[in-house]
Amino acid sequence: MRIQHRVSLNSTPRVSSELAALGVPTSAENGLASRLITFIVHEDHPRWPRIAQIIDGGAVDVVTTTFTEKEICQAAHVLLESTWHHGYPQPEDDFGYLSATYDLSDHCAACGVGARQKSSFRMEGEPKWGKKSVLQLNWVFDELFATPELWHTVFEPAGVERLPVLGKNGEELATVVQLAVGDQVEIEVSGMPAKHCPTCGRSKYLPATRGFFPAVLDEPGSLARTVQYFGSDGSAFRPIVARQEISRALAEHKVRGVSVRPLAGQDERHS
């Protein structure tokens, strides 16, 4: 397991020179005249303590975790994370998709918690899949969409049902289905930072990007959504957890558009 930082920083010649001396290659954004630089660094870098001080000086720091194949294969459960966000739910003007797709009777507009799907998602049209076969829509971070072929090959044998996806005019699309996630599972969130909504009083957790995703507290079905919400500001989502059999099938078929992240096991719940 390695913790990676993708950093964007308004630099000075002194900082750029120091990063070079520390062995951190950087690239300039928007041409040589720009002071905005980007670089990728891992926390196992021999000069990490000093690099961390530079990052803490006001950089945009996107933290991710990479895992070994062994760590992924040994996990009983994995998080499914989209690597391809394509298009927007329809109608997108004034976020009209919310009332069209969700029951909003328990939804909080301030924090985003509580929306329940009531109707099929609508897309602009058939996705241009290329070599990918899984996608997420922008703004919707807890639903996965797949080609019918992938659903039939990987998800149907695991007992996952599919839901139709409609075009803008209400016609059923032929090349995309929604993966139906009907189960839910509690996860270990003790000690994780939470944000409490002053409007509805409910809580959600900051997105967890470091290390293993929190362990499940009971046994989910093939696909399950966490009971707990994650997100920031007005966005709230419930991550999708899958059993190892789905992770293995995705790897065997070299599926593009989705990545897997192992969950902590029983031993790592409080580590």
N, C-alpha and C positions, 0 to 999 in steps of 0.2 A: 504494500500500500504506500502510495506517495501523495503528499498534499501539494497541489500545484496552484500557483498564483499567476493570473494573467493581469498585468499591471499597465495602466495608462497614467502617465505622469507629465505634468507641465514642468519641464526640466530647465536647468541652467547649465552652462558649460562645465561648471565645477561638478555638478551631480553626474552629468553624462560621463565625464572623465573618471570619476570615482567608480561608477558602475562598470566601466570598461576595465579599470584596474582590478575590480573584484571578480572579473571573469563573467560578467553578465552582458551578453550581446543585446543591443537595442535596435529598434528601427523607428525612423521618424514618420509621423502621420502627416498627410497633406503636403508632402514635399519637404525639401531641405530647409525652407525658411521657417517651418513650424517648430515651436518649442515642445510640442506634444510628442512624447516618445512612448513606445510600448515594448514590453518584454515579458517573457515567461520564465519563471524561476520556481524551483522546488525547495521545500523546506529542508531537504537533506543536503542542500548546497553547503560546502564547507564554510562559506562566509555569510550564512543565513542571518545571524544576529544583527550584523550591520545592515544588510539589505532590508531586513524587517524595519529597522529604524527609518530608512529612507522612504519605504512604502507608507509608514505611519505618518509621514509628513503631509499627507493630503492627496494621495493617489487614489484612483479608482481601481479597486482590487477585487477581481473575480476569482473566488476560491473554488476549486474542484478537487476531486480525489480520483486517482487512478488505482486500479486493483490488479493483482496478478490473476492469471487464469485459475490457479489453485484456489485463491480466496473466493472467487466467484463460484467455482464448481463445488466447493465445500459448504456453501451457504444453503440452508434449507429453503430460504425465501430471498427474493430479490425485488428491488424497486425497478419498475419499468419507467424509463425516462426518454422522452422524445428527443431525437437529434435533428428533427426536421419540422419546423413550424411553417405551415403553408396556408395562406389565405385567412379569411375572417369568417366567423359565423354570420349568417344572413338573417334578417336585414342588419347591416352594420351601422347605418346612419342612426345617430343618437342612441346607440346600443340597443336598437329595437329587437335584436335577437333574444335579449333577456326575457321580455314578456312573452315573446313568441315561443320560446323553447322551454322556459322554466315556470314552475309554480312559485310565485314570489311572496306567498302569504306569510312565510316565516323568514324572508330574506331581509338582511340589513344592508341598506344602500351605503352606509358609512364604512363598514368593514368587509362586506361581501359574503358574509356567512349566511347559510340557510336556504339557498336556492335549490329546488328539487326539479329534475327534468320531468316534463310532462308531454313533450312532443318531440318529433324527430328534428335533428339538426338540419339546417339548410346551408348549402355551400354555393359559391358562385357558379360552379359547374364541375365537370369531371376533373379530378386532380391530374396534373401532368406528372405521373409517377416516376418516369425514367427507370432507374435501377432500384428505387426505394419502394417499400411496400407498407410502411407505417408512417403516420403523420399525426401531428396535433395542430389544431387551429390556434391562431393567435388569440389571446385573451382567455382561452379555455385550457387550463393546465391540468385537468384531471379527467380528460376523456382521450381515448386513443381510437384512431380510425385506421383501417387496413384494407388491402385489396381483398376481394372475395376469395381469391386463390389462397392467400396466406391464412385467412380465417379457416378455410377448409382443411389446410395442411397442418397448421400448428395449434390453433385455438379450439376448433370444434372437437378434436379428439380429447382435449382436456376438459370438455364440458362447458366451454364458454359459448354463450349464445351471441347472436348478432342482431343489430337493429338497423333498419333502413336509414339512408341519408337522402335527403331531398335536394333538388335544385331550387333556384330562386323562384320558379313558377310552380313549385309543388310536385314536379315529376320525380319519381324515384331514380336515383343515379345508379348506373350499372357497374361502375368500377371501384366503388368504395362502400364500406359498411362501418358501422360503429361497433366496437367491442362492448358487449353488455357486461357491466360490472355490478352484479347484484348483491354481492357479499360485502361485509365491512368487518374491520378488525381493529382492536385496541392495540396501541403500541406503547412502549416504555418512554415516557416523556419527563420523568422526574429530573429536575435540574436543568431542563431546557428553557431558554428564555421565551417568555410568552408576552403577548400584547393583549390587554383587555380593552374592549371597545366601550367607550363612555356612553354610546347610544343604546346598545342592546345588552351590554353586560357580559357578552360571551368572549371567549378567548381564542386566539390562534397563535401558532408558533412561528418563529422566524424560520425561513427555509434552511434545512440542515444540509450543508455541503461538505463538511469535514468528516472524513472517516466513514465507518459503517453507518447505514441508516439505522435508527432505533429498532430494537427487537420487538417482535410481536408478543403479545401477552396471552393469546389463544391461537388455535389452529384455524387459519382462514381457508376458504375454498381456493380453486385454481387461480382466480383473480379476485382481489378484494380491495376496497377503498378504505383508507384509514378513517377511523371515527374522528380523529383530531384534524382540525383545519390548520393549514400553513399559509403564509403569505405576508404581504406588507401593504400598508395604505388601504385602498378599497378592493384589493384583490385577495381572494381566498380560494384555496383548492385543497383537495384531499388526495394525496399521492396514491398510486396504484401499486399494490404488492402482488407478486406472482410466486407460485411455487417453483421449485428448482426444475421440474419437468418442462415448464414452459421456457425457462432460461436455456436449458439444454437444447430444446427443439429450435429456438431462435438461432443459437450458435451453429447447429448442424446445417441449417438452411442458409446461413450467412445473410441473415435478414438485415437490410439497411433501413435507417429511419428511426431506430430505437436502440437504446443501450440499457444494460442492466447494472445495477449497483447492489452488492450484497447487503443483507440486513445482519445486524449483530446477532449472535447466537445467545443461548442461555448464559454462557460464561461471561459474555461481554456486556451484559445489560447495564452494569454499574461501573464499567471500566472507564 
